[in-house]
Amino acid sequence: MASSRIDSFRAMIESDPTNALARYGLANELVKAEQYSEAVVALHEYLSMNDDEGAAYRMLGFANEKLGRYADARDAYHRGIDAAGRHHHPGMASEYEMKLQDIEDL
């Protein structure tokens, strides 16, 4: 089932490469399917097109953690804190600060 959703999002992107929401959806499905390397690529593509309010950085940090890329995960959480601040989401910023503490020494 996840494969069909992934294929659907890929088809949407192929049809309209500027569809940022489809890229976010693809990244979300790739994370669910534990295809973390592909999810990281999709998230970077999405973030290059859209001023995300912070949620995409949660996925990006998580995917990088799963790949053992802790420096990249920390960068994602820092960027998420900045985005959450710009969009007035203090709870999200606090969540990312706690994630940074969790992976501080990794």
N, C-alpha and C positions, 0 to 999 in steps of 0.2 A: 504494500500500500504506500509506504514512504517513497518507494521508487517511482510510483506513478505521479505523486505530488512533485517530486524532484523533476521528473520529465516535463510535467506541466509548466513549472516555473521556468525551466530552460527554454521551452517552446515560446513562452511569453517574452522572454528576453531576446530570443532570436528574432521574433516578430517586431519587437521594439526595444532596441538596445539602451534607450534612454529611460526605461521604466525602472526607476529606483525601487519602487515598492516590490516589484517582482524579484529584484536582486535581494532585498531583505527577506522575502519569503523563501527564496532558494536557500539562503544562508541558514535560516531557521530550520528548514527541513534537513539540510546537510548536518547540522549539529545534532538534531534528533537521531539521524541515521549514523552518528559517530564517524562521519567523514570530515574530520576536523581540518585537514589540510585544505580541502576544497572549500570548506566553510570560511576559512581565513581569507582565501582569495575573494570569494563572493562578498564578504563583509568589507574588505578594502575597496572593492569596486563600488559597493553601495555607498560607503562613506565618502568616496571621492565625488559622488553626485548629490549628496543630501546632507543637510545640517541636522544630523540626528540629535534627538533630545537626550540621549544617553543609553537607551536600551541596547543598541547595537554593540556598544562597547562592553556590555556585560557578556554578550555572546562571544565577542572577539577575545576578551580576557579568558573566558572559560575554555574556548577552543585552544588558545595558546597554552594554557595550563595543561590541558590534556596531551598536548604535543611536547610538553617539557620545555617550552620556550618561555621561561619565567620573566626574562627581561621584556619580551614582547607583551606578555600578559600585564606586567606592571605598567608599561607604556599605555596599553589600552585602558586600564583602570584610571590612570592619570587623565587621559583624554576624556574619559567618561565623566570624571569629576568636573572638568572644565565645561563640558556640554551640559551636564545636569545643572550646574550653576547658572549658565547662560539662560536656561529655560525654566529656572525657578523650581527645581526638583531636589530640595535639600535631603530628603530621605534616600534618594538614589545616590547622591554624592556620599552620604554617610555609609551606605552599603559598600561602595567602592573603596572607601577609606579602610573599612574593616577587611576587605579582600586583600588590600595592599599589606596590611599587617600580617595576614595569614601566610602570605608568600614572600614576606620581607627577606628571609634568609635562604630562599631557594634559588 
